[in-house]
Amino acid sequence: MPPEQRAMRREVWNVMPQATGNPTRQLSDGQQKNTPHTPDICDGLDGAGPADDGPAVRHPAATATRTDTELLIAASVLLADAALAARQAGADLTDALTGGRFALQALRRPAWALGTALSCAHALTSPAGLGFGPNGGVIGELARIAGNVTRRRPAAVAMAVDAFALRIEAATVTHPNLDSAHARRLTGAVVAGDRLEAVRALHALVERLGVTRALTTVSPVIMELLALTGLLDENPVNDGFSWVTLAGGVPTTDPFLGLPSSLLKYLNPGPGRAERVDADPILAKVLGTSRNDIVSYINDIGALGNHGLVLLRRIACADGTARHVLLLPGTSFALLSNSTPQDLVGAFDGCLRTDTTYTRAAKKLLRRAGVPAGSELMLVGHSLGGLTAMNLAADVDVASEYRITHVVTLGSPIDAKRPADHTTRVISLVNKHDVIPMLDGRGPASPHDIPAGWVELAWLDESYDYPLSHAPQAYSDSLRGELAHYREQVNASIRRYDGEITGNQPYMLRDK
């Protein structure tokens, strides 16, 4: 192994003991967040540990360019890849052992088949091999379920747990609230699979901080905690949530019962409807001062509320082109389901699917408003509204009828979604105290980067508690204050929409 790679490997191993609770270094906030690219680190981690390389010496270049967070995430990537590879190896070995081809060979060469079967069974069940790693196919899944119920954990699960633990530790670097004794007690119990202690720790955390602040405290690692809960319980049906989260995808099942997201289409089946309405005096006053400015758009969304209203704006731009802006508010948390697309059922549906009642109603709005085909359109949305903006941009029919130039979201879990037109500019604003943007599986400590060309502006502000940290006003206040440079950056990106507002038409969206 080249000396530089050995030094890099020692650098990661020197940081990894922090996962046991040692102090970590706090990083500065208020900078553009782009998750570090890690393959160059991973390439240097090809051994089992630092013991064979002598005393640890920190490499100057590595120390200068990599933070503790980056090294923890790099180690978690390695463990996640190893866990996924071990799980796939178990599936391949199970398939080879139970497949028809092996059965035919067994008839021709019974002695060889017996020895092979014993070797495979040892590899699949030995603690020195895959632990208890059969999975895939009817026989493999039955064996996996039996192992789950009897708490026989495969090696893949042990590595996955360690990968999640490193992600949690990485999050504590920029979220010191996770480093408190009560939070450590909760995360430690979840990592250990001690559900009774986890319940006690959660109760103690809520008793000390209250529900909203306790939720805010664990929000940076909420997906990791849910994934660990599903991975370490005896329910064999909900493991898919954990493995998808480990791989950086968006889960399509719930973490507790393993119910598929396809059930949501039966709970949110409305065809969608859009009706023109008049602005009430408060909304009319806010719209009267509107302009092409991200803070102004956020204030407009706040004035629209979350009871079904959206706004279509027509602008005679400075270059002589007529462009449109569609403002999409977020979720009403009053009821699980109501008569508008802006409900909790719609929020879950929008996170997991693209064809939702909200998107269907918005498409009818564009047609009813007579927006000409080929028009340039900017979509600005908060929370579920941001999800819906991305879902509209991902719709091939919408993208082929209109030129969606920009999607601007605030507090939205959009990272797993992609616009149909690769030229669409995506700008995501994230308050890192906000729980909602973490629901796409990519939290502050996620090892997975955002797509090239996207802009994600993330910060920590003084709002802290959820749901205050999720409110449009919290985002507006931050961009008007010390994050004014972010405001200028966004405004520069949407400059083509500068001009005279010639139409502000609110629409009421209904499920049906």
C-alpha positions in Angstrom: 0.0 0.0 0.0 1.4 3.4 -0.9 2.5 5.5 2.2 -0.1 8.3 1.4 -2.9 5.8 1.4 -1.7 4.3 4.7 -1.7 7.7 6.2 -5.1 8.5 4.9 -6.5 5.3 6.3 -5.0 6.1 9.7 -6.6 9.5 9.5 -10.1 7.9 9.3 -9.4 5.4 12.1 -8.1 8.2 14.3 -11.5 9.9 14.0 -13.7 6.8 14.3 -13.4 6.5 18.1 -15.5 9.7 18.3 -18.5 7.4 17.7 -18.1 6.3 21.3 -18.8 9.7 22.7 -15.6 11.6 22.6 -15.8 15.4 22.0 -16.1 16.5 18.4 -15.2 19.8 16.7 -18.0 22.2 15.8 -18.1 23.5 12.3 -19.2 26.9 11.1 -22.7 27.3 9.6 -24.2 29.7 7.1 -22.3 28.3 4.2 -23.5 26.6 1.0 -24.0 23.0 1.7 -22.5 20.5 -0.7 -21.8 17.1 0.8 -18.2 16.2 0.2 -17.3 13.7 -2.5 -15.7 10.7 -0.8 -14.3 8.1 -3.3 -10.8 9.5 -2.9 -11.0 8.8 0.9 -12.6 5.4 0.4 -9.9 4.3 -2.0 -7.4 4.6 0.8 -9.4 2.5 3.2 -8.6 -1.0 1.9 -7.4 -2.6 5.1 -9.0 -3.8 8.3 -7.4 -1.3 10.7 -4.4 0.7 11.5 -2.5 -1.9 13.5 -0.3 -3.2 10.7 1.0 0.3 9.9 2.8 1.2 13.0 2.2 4.4 15.1 -0.4 6.7 13.7 0.9 9.8 11.9 -1.5 12.4 10.7 -1.0 13.2 7.0 -0.6 17.0 6.7 -2.6 17.3 3.4 -5.4 15.1 4.8 -5.6 17.2 8.0 -5.8 20.4 6.0 -8.5 19.4 3.6 -10.8 17.0 5.6 -12.9 17.6 8.7 -13.9 15.1 11.3 -17.4 15.1 9.8 -16.1 14.2 6.3 -13.9 11.4 7.7 -16.8 9.9 9.7 -19.0 10.1 6.6 -16.3 8.5 4.5 -16.1 5.6 7.0 -19.9 5.3 7.1 -19.9 5.0 3.3 -17.4 2.2 3.4 -19.4 0.3 6.0 -22.7 0.9 4.1 -21.1 -0.4 0.9 -19.8 -3.4 2.8 -23.2 -4.1 4.4 -25.0 -3.9 1.1 -22.4 -6.1 -0.6 -22.6 -8.7 2.3 -26.4 -8.7 2.0 -26.2 -9.2 -1.8 -23.6 -12.0 -1.3 -26.1 -13.7 1.0 -28.8 -13.4 -1.6 -26.5 -14.8 -4.3 -25.3 -17.7 -2.2 -28.9 -18.5 -1.2 -30.0 -18.5 -4.8 -27.1 -20.7 -5.9 -27.8 -23.2 -3.1 -31.6 -23.4 -3.7 -31.7 -23.0 -7.4 -32.6 -25.6 -10.0 -29.1 -25.7 -11.5 -27.6 -26.8 -8.2 -30.3 -29.5 -7.8 -29.4 -30.9 -11.3 -25.7 -31.0 -10.4 -26.5 -32.7 -7.1 -28.2 -35.6 -9.0 -25.1 -36.0 -11.1 -22.5 -35.5 -8.4 -24.0 -36.1 -5.0 -20.8 -36.1 -3.0 -19.7 -32.8 -4.5 -23.2 -31.4 -3.9 -23.1 -32.4 -0.2 -19.7 -30.8 0.4 -20.8 -27.6 -1.5 -24.0 -27.4 0.4 -22.3 -27.7 3.8 -19.7 -25.1 2.8 -22.5 -22.7 1.6 -24.5 -23.3 4.7 -21.5 -22.6 6.9 -20.8 -19.4 5.1 -24.4 -18.3 5.4 -24.8 -19.1 9.1 -21.4 -18.9 10.7 -20.5 -15.9 12.8 -17.1 -16.0 11.0 -19.0 -15.7 7.6 -22.2 -13.8 6.8 -23.6 -14.3 10.3 -27.0 -15.4 9.4 -27.2 -14.1 5.9 -29.7 -16.1 3.8 -32.2 -13.8 1.9 -34.0 -13.6 -1.4 -36.3 -16.0 -3.1 -38.9 -18.0 -1.2 -36.5 -20.2 0.8 -34.1 -17.3 1.5 -36.9 -15.0 2.7 -38.4 -17.7 4.9 -34.9 -18.2 6.4 -34.4 -14.5 6.9 -37.8 -14.1 8.6 -36.9 -17.0 10.9 -33.6 -15.4 11.7 -35.3 -12.0 12.3 -37.9 -13.5 14.7 -35.2 -15.4 16.6 -32.9 -12.3 16.6 -30.1 -14.0 14.6 -28.4 -11.0 13.0 -26.4 -11.2 9.8 -23.1 -9.5 9.5 -24.7 -7.1 7.0 -26.9 -5.8 9.7 -24.0 -5.3 12.1 -22.1 -3.2 9.5 -25.3 -1.3 8.6 -25.8 -0.4 12.3 -22.2 0.9 12.5 -22.7 2.9 9.4 -25.8 4.6 10.8 -23.9 5.2 14.1 -21.2 7.0 12.3 -23.7 9.1 10.4 -25.3 10.1 13.8 -21.9 10.9 15.2 -21.1 13.1 12.1 -24.3 15.0 12.7 -23.3 15.9 16.2 -20.4 18.0 14.9 -22.7 20.6 13.4 -25.6 20.0 15.8 -24.2 20.1 19.3 -27.7 19.6 20.7 -27.2 16.0 19.7 -24.2 15.8 22.0 -26.2 16.4 25.2 -26.4 13.6 27.7 -30.2 13.0 27.1 -29.8 12.9 23.3 -26.8 10.6 23.6 -28.8 8.3 25.8 -31.5 8.1 23.2 -29.2 7.6 20.1 -27.1 5.1 22.0 -30.1 3.0 23.0 -31.4 3.0 19.4 -28.0 2.0 18.1 -27.8 -0.8 20.7 -31.3 -2.0 19.7 -32.5 -1.6 23.3 -36.1 -0.5 22.7 -37.1 -0.3 26.4 -34.2 2.0 27.1 -34.9 4.0 24.0 -38.5 4.6 25.1 -37.2 5.7 28.5 -34.6 7.9 27.0 -37.2 9.5 24.7 -39.5 10.1 27.6 -36.7 11.7 29.5 -35.8 13.9 26.6 -39.4 15.0 26.1 -39.9 15.6 29.8 -36.8 17.8 29.8 -37.3 19.7 26.6 -40.9 19.4 25.6 -42.2 17.7 22.5 -41.3 20.3 19.9 -37.8 20.9 21.1 -37.2 17.1 21.5 -38.3 16.6 18.0 -36.0 19.4 16.8 -33.1 17.9 18.7 -33.3 14.5 17.0 -34.5 15.9 13.6 -31.0 15.9 12.0 -30.8 12.1 12.4 -34.5 11.1 12.4 -34.1 9.0 9.3 -31.2 7.1 10.8 -33.1 6.5 14.0 -36.1 5.2 12.1 -33.9 3.0 10.0 -32.1 1.5 13.0 -35.5 0.9 14.7 -36.7 -1.1 11.7 -33.4 -2.9 11.2 -33.1 -4.1 14.8 -36.7 -5.1 15.6 -38.2 -8.6 15.1 -40.5 -7.4 12.3 -39.1 -8.9 9.0 -41.4 -6.9 6.8 -40.1 -3.4 7.5 -36.4 -4.0 6.8 -36.8 -2.6 3.3 -37.1 1.0 4.7 -33.8 0.6 6.5 -31.8 -0.8 3.5 -33.1 1.9 1.2 -32.2 4.6 3.7 -28.7 3.1 4.1 -28.2 3.2 0.3 -29.4 6.8 0.2 -32.7 6.2 -1.6 -36.2 7.4 -0.7 -38.0 4.6 1.1 -41.3 3.4 -0.4 -42.5 1.7 2.8 -43.2 2.9 6.3 -40.5 2.1 8.9 -42.9 0.5 11.4 -45.2 -1.9 9.6 -43.5 -1.9 6.2 -46.7 -0.8 4.4 -46.0 0.1 0.7 -46.4 3.7 -0.5 -48.7 2.5 -3.2 -51.5 2.4 -0.6 -51.4 6.2 -0.6 -52.9 6.4 -4.0 -56.0 4.9 -2.5 -56.0 7.5 0.3 -55.3 10.4 -2.1 -57.3 9.6 -5.2 -58.8 13.0 -6.1 -58.6 14.1 -9.7 -57.9 17.7 -8.5 -59.8 20.8 -9.3 -58.8 24.5 -9.6 -61.2 27.5 -9.2 -60.4 31.2 -9.6 -61.1 33.2 -6.4 -60.7 36.8 -5.3 -57.9 37.8 -2.9 -59.1 38.7 0.6 -58.0 42.1 1.9 -55.0 40.8 3.8 -53.7 38.8 0.8 -54.4 41.7 -1.5 -52.3 44.1 0.7 -49.4 41.7 0.7 -49.6 41.1 -3.1 -49.7 44.8 -3.7 -46.1 45.1 -2.5 -44.8 42.0 -4.2 -41.8 42.0 -6.5 -39.3 39.5 -8.0 -37.5 38.8 -4.8 -37.2 35.5 -2.9 -38.2 37.1 0.4 -41.2 38.7 -1.3 -42.2 35.3 -2.7 -41.9 33.7 0.7 -44.1 36.4 2.2 -46.6 35.9 -0.5 -46.7 32.1 0.2 -47.2 32.9 3.9 -50.1 35.2 3.1 -51.7 32.5 0.9 -51.9 30.2 4.0 -52.3 26.4 3.7 -56.0 25.9 3.1 -55.9 25.3 -0.6 -54.9 28.7 -2.1 -52.1 29.0 -4.7 -51.2 32.0 -6.8 -50.4 32.3 -10.5 -48.5 35.5 -11.4 -48.0 37.0 -14.8 -45.0 39.3 -15.3 -44.1 41.5 -18.3 -40.4 41.1 -17.9 -37.8 43.7 -18.7 -36.6 41.9 -21.8 -40.1 42.1 -23.3 -41.1 38.4 -22.6 -44.2 37.5 -20.6 -43.3 34.9 -17.9 -45.3 33.3 -15.2 -44.6 32.3 -11.6 -46.7 29.7 -9.7 -46.6 30.0 -5.8 -47.4 26.8 -4.0 -47.9 26.7 -0.2 -47.3 23.7 2.1 -49.3 21.4 4.3 -52.1 22.1 6.7 -51.5 20.1 9.8 -55.0 20.4 11.2 -56.3 17.1 9.8 -54.9 14.0 8.3 -57.0 14.6 5.2 -59.2 17.5 4.1 -60.9 18.7 1.0 -57.8 20.3 -0.4 -54.5 18.7 -1.7 -52.6 20.5 1.1 -53.1 17.8 3.8 -50.9 15.3 5.6 -52.0 12.4 3.3 -51.1 14.6 0.3 -47.7 15.4 1.9 -46.7 11.7 2.2 -48.0 11.1 -1.2 -46.0 14.0 -2.7 -42.8 12.7 -1.1 -43.1 9.2 -2.5 -44.9 9.8 -5.8 -45.1 12.4 -8.6 -48.7 12.0 -9.8 -50.7 13.4 -6.8 -53.9 15.3 -6.3 -51.9 18.5 -5.8 -50.0 18.1 -9.2 -53.2 17.2 -11.0 -55.0 20.3 -9.6 -52.0 22.5 -10.5 -52.0 21.2 -14.1 -55.7 22.0 -14.4 -54.9 25.5 -13.1 -52.3 26.2 -15.8 -54.7 25.0 -18.5 -57.7 27.0 -17.1 -55.6 30.1 -16.8 -54.6 29.8 -20.4 -50.9 29.9 -19.9 -49.6 29.7 -23.5 -47.7 26.6 -24.5 -44.0 27.2 -24.5 -44.2 29.9 -21.8 -41.4 30.2 -19.3 -42.5 29.3 -15.9 -40.9 29.5 -12.4 -42.3 27.3 -9.6 -41.8 28.5 -6.0 -43.0 26.2 -3.2 -42.8 25.8 0.6 -42.8 22.3 2.2 -45.4 20.2 0.3 -45.5 23.1 -2.2 -41.8 22.6 -3.0 -42.4 18.9 -3.4 -45.3 19.6 -5.8 -43.1 22.1 -7.7 -40.5 19.3 -8.2 -43.2 16.8 -9.1 -44.6 19.2 -11.7 -41.1 19.7 -13.1 -40.6 15.9 -13.2 -43.8 15.5 -15.2 -42.9 15.0 -18.9 -46.2 16.4 -20.1 -45.8 19.6 -18.1 -42.1 20.0 -19.0 -42.9 19.5 -22.7 -45.8 22.0 -22.7 -44.1 24.7 -20.6 -40.5 25.8 -20.2 -39.9 25.4 -16.5 -36.8 27.5 -16.0 -36.5 27.5 -12.2 -37.8 25.5 -9.2 -37.2 27.3 -5.9 -38.1 25.3 -2.7 -37.9 26.1 1.0 -38.2 23.5 3.7 -38.9 20.7 1.2 -37.5 17.1 1.0 -36.8 17.1 -2.7 -33.4 15.6 -3.1 -34.5 12.3 -4.6 -36.6 14.0 -7.3 -35.3 15.2 -10.7 -36.8 17.6 -13.3 -37.6 16.2 -16.7 -35.7 19.1 -18.3 -32.1 19.0 -17.4 -31.8 22.7 -17.9 -34.3 23.5 -15.1 -32.4 25.3 -12.3 -33.2 23.9 -8.9 -32.6 26.1 -5.8 -33.3 24.5 -2.4 -33.3 26.6 0.8 -32.9 24.5 4.0 -33.0 25.6 7.6 -31.1 22.7 9.3 -33.3 23.0 12.4 -36.3 22.2 10.1 -37.4 18.5 10.4 -39.2 18.3 7.0 -36.3 18.6 4.6 -34.7 15.5 6.2 -37.6 13.2 5.2 -36.1 12.4 1.9 -33.4 10.4 3.5 -30.6 12.9 3.0 -30.0 14.7 6.2 -27.0 16.9 7.3 -24.8 13.8 7.7 -25.9 12.0 4.6 -23.0 10.6 2.5 -25.0 11.3 -0.7 -24.5 14.5 -2.6 -27.1 16.7 -4.4 -27.1 16.6 -8.2 -24.6 18.6 -10.1 -26.0 22.0 -11.1 -28.4 22.2 -8.1 -27.9 24.9 -5.5 -28.7 24.1 -1.9 -28.3 26.9 0.6 -28.5 25.6 4.2 -28.1 27.3 7.5 -28.8 27.2 11.2 -30.8 30.1 12.5 -32.3 31.1 15.8 -35.8 29.7 15.2 -34.7 26.2 16.4 -38.0 24.7 17.5 -40.1 22.8 15.0 -42.7 23.9 13.7 -41.4 27.5 14.0 -38.2 26.5 12.2 -40.4 25.2 9.3 -42.6 28.3 8.9 -42.2 30.5 5.9 -41.6 33.4 8.2 -38.5 31.7 9.7 -37.0 31.4 6.2 -38.0 35.0 5.3 -36.5 36.4 8.5 -33.2 34.6 7.9 -32.9 35.8 4.3 -33.6 39.4 5.4 -31.0 39.3 8.2 -27.5 37.8 8.4 -28.1 35.6 5.4 -28.8 38.5 3.0 -26.0 37.2 0.8 -28.1 34.1 0.1 -31.0 36.4 -0.8 -28.8 38.2 -3.3 -27.6 34.9 -4.7 -31.1 33.6 -5.3 -32.3 36.9 -6.7 -29.4 37.0 -9.1 -30.4 33.5 -10.3 -34.0 34.5 -11.0 -33.2 38.0 -12.5 -34.9 37.2 -15.8 -38.3 37.4 -14.0 -37.7 41.1 -13.1 -40.4 43.3 -14.6 -43.9 44.6 -14.1 -46.5 42.3 -12.5 -49.5 42.3 -14.8 -51.6 39.7 -13.0 -51.9 38.1 -9.6 -54.6 35.5 -9.7 -55.3 33.3 -6.6 -56.8 29.8 -7.2 -58.5 27.5 -4.8 -57.4 23.9 -5.3 -59.7 21.0 -4.3 -59.3 17.3 -4.3 -62.4 16.9 -6.5 
